[in-house]
Amino acid sequence: MSDILSMTGYAVTQGQTPLGPVTVEVRCVNSRFLDLTLRICDELHTLDPLVRDAVRSHVRRGKLECRIGLKATDQNAASKTDTTALTHLRTLQNQILQTLPDAGKLSVMEILAYPGVVIGASIDEEKLQADVMAVVTKALDAFTATRAREGKALTDVLLGYCDTIDSVVQTLRPKLPQILASFKNRMQERLCAALQEPLAAASGLTKEDVNDRIQTELTLYALKMDVDEEMNRLLTHTAETRRTLKAGGPVGRKLDFLMQEMNREANTLGSKAASVEMTDASLTLKLTVEQMREQIQNLE
């Protein structure tokens, strides 16, 4: 089973390279897709494609920012001047002065700025790349570890919400026959009191016939008010949520779909409410589903 990862996380690591110590910082917040921003110092900008590939191998979703900074050591101590380049530059200067005597001589700074005069210490590019990418990988591993820890905590929270939904359904289910029977009796008493005599007088039916017709209609209405199917689907959805969480991996989108289905069943339960208990259960279910949905927005 692969870990469930949160989309939010942070990590920072440091390491040594031939150019000096490098720092890699990774941070991420929620996003529907992978929104990657790289901020790499100029000395290491050629590593941009490698860093992007490394990030994409660790992260699928999230608004992620990766910063790579370098504190370059003093390379001047290992630098030297090229005698051949200096000789060539002097020859050129003398030729110019012979033709243009009023032209000024080159300053030391101008000589040092001339291409090829100063030779810096040689850098092993392959070693530099390997050292930097090792720090990047270390940062991404630490970043993934923080996301896994938060993902584990969110999983426990979601499982607790599933238990709450199951508890509401299991508490309401045994009360439904009594709730529906009580609702039917109340409605029958009110309708009979209000309609029995007028209908009997207008249609020529006996009061007993009118009473039977009212009871038949109420029975059909009570069947429409039955929410056993909705409660079964809620239990099915919580079971699927647990199975998805147990399987691990990128679960965010699937769980978000399940929350839509759960919310639909909770709304239907509320629309069919025939008692205060059913209304309270519907409100609790909708609140719990919304709390789950907010937490799921953090999962990859």
C-alpha positions as CSV (number, residue, x, y, z in Angstrom):
1,M,0.0,0.0,0.0
2,S,1.4,3.4,-1.0
3,D,1.2,6.3,1.4
4,I,-1.6,8.8,1.2
5,L,0.0,12.2,0.8
6,S,-1.1,15.7,1.7
7,M,-0.6,18.4,-0.9
8,T,0.8,20.8,1.8
9,G,4.3,20.4,3.0
10,Y,7.7,22.0,3.5
11,A,11.3,20.9,3.6
12,V,14.8,22.6,3.4
13,T,18.1,20.8,3.0
14,Q,21.7,21.9,2.5
15,G,24.8,20.2,0.9
16,Q,28.3,20.9,-0.5
17,T,29.2,21.4,-4.1
18,P,32.4,22.3,-5.9
19,L,31.1,25.9,-6.1
20,G,30.1,26.1,-2.4
21,P,27.2,25.2,-0.1
22,V,23.8,24.9,-1.8
23,T,20.4,25.2,-0.2
24,V,17.2,23.6,-1.6
25,E,13.8,24.7,-0.2
26,V,10.5,23.1,-1.2
27,R,7.1,24.3,-0.2
28,C,3.6,23.3,-1.5
29,V,-0.1,24.2,-0.9
30,N,-3.3,23.0,-2.4
31,S,-4.1,23.1,-6.1
32,R,-6.2,21.1,-8.6
33,F,-3.1,20.4,-10.7
34,L,0.6,20.6,-10.5
35,D,1.6,24.2,-10.6
36,L,5.4,24.3,-10.4
37,T,7.6,27.3,-9.9
38,L,11.4,27.0,-9.8
39,R,13.7,29.7,-8.6
40,I,17.3,28.7,-9.3
41,C,20.4,30.9,-8.9
42,D,22.2,31.9,-12.0
43,E,25.2,29.6,-11.5
44,L,22.9,26.5,-11.5
45,H,20.2,27.6,-14.0
46,T,21.3,24.9,-16.5
47,L,19.9,22.3,-14.0
48,D,16.3,23.5,-14.5
49,P,15.2,20.5,-16.6
50,L,16.7,18.0,-14.2
51,V,15.1,19.6,-11.2
52,R,11.6,19.8,-12.9
53,D,11.8,16.1,-13.8
54,A,12.8,15.3,-10.2
55,V,9.9,17.3,-8.8
56,R,7.4,15.7,-11.1
57,S,8.6,12.2,-10.1
58,H,7.6,13.1,-6.4
59,V,4.6,15.3,-6.8
60,R,1.4,15.0,-8.9
61,R,-0.8,17.8,-7.6
62,G,-0.2,21.1,-5.7
63,K,1.1,24.6,-6.1
64,L,4.8,23.9,-5.5
65,E,7.7,26.3,-5.2
66,C,11.3,25.1,-5.2
67,R,14.2,27.5,-4.5
68,I,17.8,26.6,-5.0
69,G,20.4,29.0,-3.7
70,L,24.2,28.9,-3.8
71,K,26.7,30.6,-1.5
72,A,29.7,30.6,-3.8
73,T,33.1,30.3,-2.2
74,D,35.9,32.7,-3.3
75,Q,37.3,31.3,-6.5
76,N,39.7,34.2,-7.1
77,A,42.5,32.5,-5.0
78,A,42.6,29.7,-7.6
79,S,42.5,32.1,-10.5
80,K,45.5,33.3,-12.6
81,T,46.2,35.4,-15.7
82,D,47.0,34.0,-19.1
83,T,50.5,35.2,-20.2
84,T,49.8,34.6,-23.9
85,A,46.6,36.6,-23.7
86,L,48.4,39.5,-21.9
87,T,51.1,39.5,-24.6
88,H,48.6,39.6,-27.3
89,L,46.7,42.4,-25.6
90,R,49.9,44.5,-25.2
91,T,50.8,44.0,-28.9
92,L,47.3,45.2,-29.9
93,Q,47.6,48.2,-27.6
94,N,51.1,49.2,-29.1
95,Q,49.7,49.0,-32.6
96,I,46.9,51.3,-31.7
97,L,49.1,53.8,-30.0
98,Q,51.4,53.9,-33.0
99,T,48.4,55.0,-35.1
100,L,46.6,57.0,-32.5
101,P,49.2,58.4,-30.0
102,D,46.5,60.3,-28.2
103,A,44.6,57.2,-27.2
104,G,44.9,56.3,-23.5
105,K,46.5,53.1,-22.3
106,L,44.4,50.3,-20.8
107,S,43.8,50.3,-17.1
108,V,44.3,47.2,-14.9
109,M,40.6,46.8,-14.6
110,E,40.1,47.0,-18.3
111,I,42.8,44.4,-18.8
112,L,41.3,42.0,-16.3
113,A,37.9,42.4,-18.0
114,Y,39.3,41.4,-21.4
115,P,38.1,37.9,-22.4
116,G,40.7,35.2,-21.8
117,V,43.0,37.2,-19.6
118,V,41.8,35.7,-16.3
119,I,41.6,31.9,-16.1
120,G,39.3,30.7,-13.3
121,A,39.7,27.4,-11.4
122,S,38.3,24.5,-13.4
123,I,35.0,23.0,-12.2
124,D,33.9,19.4,-12.8
125,E,30.5,20.0,-14.3
126,E,29.4,16.4,-13.8
127,K,30.3,16.4,-10.2
128,L,28.6,19.8,-9.7
129,Q,25.4,18.4,-11.3
130,A,25.5,15.2,-9.3
131,D,26.1,17.1,-6.0
132,V,23.3,19.6,-6.6
133,M,20.8,16.9,-7.7
134,A,21.7,14.8,-4.6
135,V,20.6,17.8,-2.4
136,V,17.5,18.2,-4.5
137,T,16.6,14.6,-4.1
138,K,17.2,14.7,-0.3
139,A,15.0,17.8,-0.1
140,L,12.2,16.1,-2.1
141,D,12.4,12.9,0.1
142,A,12.1,15.0,3.2
143,F,9.3,17.0,1.6
144,T,7.5,13.7,0.8
145,A,8.0,12.4,4.3
146,T,6.2,15.5,5.8
147,R,3.4,15.1,3.3
148,A,3.1,11.4,4.3
149,R,2.9,12.3,8.0
150,E,0.1,14.8,7.4
151,G,-1.6,12.4,5.0
152,K,-1.7,9.8,7.8
153,A,-3.2,12.3,10.2
154,L,-5.8,13.3,7.7
155,T,-6.7,9.7,7.0
156,D,-7.4,9.1,10.7
157,V,-9.6,12.2,10.7
158,L,-11.6,11.0,7.7
159,L,-12.0,7.6,9.2
160,G,-13.5,9.2,12.3
161,Y,-15.9,11.1,10.1
162,C,-17.0,7.9,8.5
163,D,-17.7,6.4,11.9
164,T,-19.8,9.5,12.7
165,I,-21.9,9.0,9.5
166,D,-22.3,5.2,10.2
167,S,-23.4,6.0,13.8
168,V,-26.0,8.5,12.6
169,V,-27.5,6.0,10.1
170,Q,-27.5,3.1,12.5
171,T,-29.1,5.3,15.2
172,L,-31.9,6.5,12.9
173,R,-32.6,3.2,11.1
174,P,-34.4,1.4,13.9
175,K,-36.6,4.5,14.5
176,L,-37.8,4.8,10.9
177,P,-40.8,2.3,11.1
178,Q,-42.1,4.1,14.2
179,I,-41.5,7.6,12.7
180,L,-43.3,6.7,9.5
181,A,-46.2,5.0,11.3
182,S,-46.5,8.0,13.6
183,F,-46.4,10.4,10.6
184,K,-49.0,8.4,8.8
185,N,-51.4,8.3,11.8
186,R,-51.1,12.0,12.4
187,M,-51.8,12.8,8.8
188,Q,-54.7,10.4,8.6
189,E,-56.3,12.0,11.7
190,R,-56.0,15.5,10.3
191,L,-57.2,14.6,6.8
192,C,-60.1,12.6,8.1
193,A,-61.2,15.4,10.4
194,A,-60.9,18.0,7.6
195,L,-62.1,16.0,4.5
196,Q,-64.2,13.0,5.6
197,E,-67.6,14.7,5.8
198,P,-67.2,17.2,2.9
199,L,-66.0,14.4,0.5
200,A,-68.7,12.0,1.6
201,A,-71.3,14.6,1.1
202,A,-70.0,15.7,-2.3
203,S,-69.3,12.2,-3.7
204,G,-72.0,10.1,-2.1
205,L,-69.4,7.8,-0.6
206,T,-69.7,6.6,2.9
207,K,-67.3,7.9,5.6
208,E,-65.7,4.5,5.7
209,D,-65.0,4.6,1.9
210,V,-63.5,8.0,2.2
211,N,-61.4,6.9,5.1
212,D,-60.1,3.9,3.1
213,R,-59.2,6.1,0.2
214,I,-57.3,8.5,2.5
215,Q,-55.4,5.6,4.1
216,T,-54.4,4.2,0.7
217,E,-53.0,7.6,-0.4
218,L,-51.2,8.0,2.9
219,T,-49.6,4.5,2.5
220,L,-48.3,5.4,-1.0
221,Y,-47.0,8.7,0.4
222,A,-45.3,7.0,3.3
223,L,-43.5,4.6,0.8
224,K,-42.2,7.7,-1.0
225,M,-41.0,9.1,2.4
226,D,-39.0,5.9,3.1
227,V,-35.2,6.7,3.3
228,D,-33.9,3.2,3.8
229,E,-32.4,3.3,0.3
230,E,-30.6,6.6,1.0
231,M,-29.2,5.2,4.2
232,N,-27.9,2.1,2.5
233,R,-26.1,4.2,0.0
234,L,-24.5,6.3,2.7
235,L,-23.2,3.1,4.3
236,T,-21.9,1.9,1.0
237,H,-20.1,5.2,0.4
238,T,-18.4,5.2,3.8
239,A,-17.3,1.6,3.2
240,E,-15.8,2.7,-0.2
241,T,-14.2,5.7,1.5
242,R,-12.5,3.3,4.0
243,R,-11.4,1.0,1.2
244,T,-9.9,3.9,-0.8
245,L,-8.0,5.2,2.2
246,K,-6.7,1.7,2.9
247,A,-5.5,1.3,-0.7
248,G,-3.6,4.5,-0.5
249,G,-2.0,6.4,-3.3
250,P,-3.5,9.5,-5.0
251,V,-7.0,9.4,-3.6
252,G,-8.1,13.1,-3.6
253,R,-10.2,13.1,-6.7
254,K,-12.0,9.9,-6.0
255,L,-12.8,10.9,-2.5
256,D,-14.1,14.2,-3.7
257,F,-16.5,12.4,-5.9
258,L,-17.7,10.2,-3.0
259,M,-18.3,13.4,-1.0
260,Q,-20.7,14.7,-3.7
261,E,-22.6,11.4,-3.6
262,M,-22.8,11.5,0.2
263,N,-24.0,15.0,0.2
264,R,-26.7,14.1,-2.3
265,E,-28.0,11.3,0.0
266,A,-28.0,13.6,3.0
267,N,-30.0,16.2,1.1
268,T,-32.5,13.6,0.0
269,L,-32.9,12.5,3.6
270,G,-33.6,16.0,4.7
271,S,-36.1,16.6,1.9
272,K,-38.0,13.5,3.1
273,A,-37.8,14.3,6.8
274,A,-41.0,13.3,8.6
275,S,-39.7,14.0,12.1
276,V,-37.3,16.1,14.1
277,E,-35.0,13.1,14.4
278,M,-34.7,12.8,10.6
279,T,-34.1,16.5,10.2
280,D,-31.4,16.5,12.8
281,A,-29.8,13.4,11.2
282,S,-29.8,15.1,7.8
283,L,-28.1,18.3,9.2
284,T,-25.5,16.2,11.1
285,L,-24.8,14.2,7.9
286,K,-24.4,17.3,5.7
287,L,-22.1,19.0,8.3
288,T,-20.0,15.9,8.6
289,V,-19.7,15.4,4.8
290,E,-18.7,19.1,4.4
291,Q,-16.0,18.7,7.0
292,M,-14.7,15.6,5.2
293,R,-14.8,17.5,1.9
294,E,-12.7,20.3,3.3
295,Q,-10.1,17.8,4.6
296,I,-10.0,15.9,1.3
297,Q,-9.0,19.2,-0.5
298,N,-5.6,18.7,1.2
299,L,-5.0,15.2,-0.2
300,E,-3.1,14.5,-3.4
